[in-house]
Amino acid sequence: MSLKISPLSWRRSSRYAEPLIPESSVPSLPAEIWFKIIRFTTRLAGHDNLGLDDAFGPAFSDEEHPEIDTGVFRDRRHMSLVCSAWAELIRNISAEYLVVYSDKQLKRLVKRLEMDKNSTERRFGARTTRVDFKIVGEYNAKLAARLFRSTPNLLIYSNKNGPGDHPVRYTPHEVLRSLLAHCGQTLRRVDWAGPGEPPRYQDLAFFCNHLPKLTTLRLMAIYSYPRLPDGAPPTMRLPSLTTLSLGIIPEPPVHKEHYAITWDPLLQYLSLSPQQLPALNRFECDLFPQQVATMVFFNAHGSKLRLFRTTTCFADAQLPQAVSACSNLRDLVIVHGAEVVAFPQHHPTLERVCLLPTIDVQVDMPKKMFSNAVLNPLDDLLKRAETMIAPNLKEIRIRNVGGFTAIVDQEFWIMNWYRRLRLRRIEFVDQFGISYDKFDNRTPLDLVRC
């Protein structure tokens, strides 16, 4: 039933100028509809996203870059001027996802949260489910620790502090202790989304061991590992972890003792027992392990995995063996460059393969260079996938973005592979999951609808 006059209608507060549109021409919508419209237009993507981006899902996500869409913040300001009820709703939505860019902003935010502690209504910080730190310079770690005292329902903590190309410091102890003390029972996802401020291994182990509901952990680097004379390193046990994502470790400009540029030490520490990661089903490793730890990890946890993502860089010898150890694997995501890599001869459960480019941005290059750098390596990889005995394989997806954008112009190449894979009843699809046989028939409007 519509509300003829509602505190959440379009009508402005009497403090503001009359609308230009006559009152009779604007519909009066139910309050519930206004709630949905406002939430849809002013929320940042990812405020409650406990998982990571899906290579088989939508092609674009704003989760990692909420600052790009400045229109969201402009809409918030404008909508909050309509009436007090809208202003309150915008205030609550703004509290859900906090992004901190500077020490100065952190001070203001902590002051705002602490002033709100004695409110008779639900506190501002009690609505916060996600906090992202993206402070490039120095900041007061004690202020960050104070912030978490006011966010008791936090689900997601993301750390992208410092520069984006090398570590400059480790995550402060007081920050991790405050997270444990005030958010330890609610945290579900922890992201070190940048390499500037990674944790030390011993701090990471203690921190994660006290997060009973942690389901997603992402790392870009480990600041340091314990020295052998210090005794056995602490064992990590993550009973609820379903997703482990390990990025490409950057090399520091100056050599640092106990800083590893591979994931081998971490994977060794996680492979002491299969019970360390009993719920793991998604593993991403953008820097394929180089040592014996590779198979130790997959022998311990491979049978649990349903999705495995890796790069072909350094994986030429170990990938077939690693994939074979994942006996229940459903989805294989490969970030492919110009390397030659093999597939296992047989896989009983594999259903989908997704190929991603190593370069995220579109690069224009001469036709011959494109053939040598992109088409020929893809051709070789598809031939190897074609010969694999995989009775359940039903889809091979090439995400035509970044370095792979121009493959859509290779009509003969696309149709050749479409027909070859079709003979094996395998769909050959693009980033939207649309078969390449229909690619030439799509209009720009069709692409928008996707």
Helices and strands as residue ranges (DSSP letters): G 23-25, H 31-42, H 70-79, H 84-96, E 97-100, H 103-115, G 125-127, E 130-133, H 141-149, E 156-159, H 173-183, E 189-191, H 201-209, E 216-219, G 228-230, E 243-246, H 264-269, G 274-276, E 282-285, H 293-301, G 302-304, E 307-311, H 319-325, E 331-336, E 352-357, H 367-370, I 371-375, H 376-387, E 395-398, G 402-409, H 411-423, E 427-429, G 436-441, H 444-449
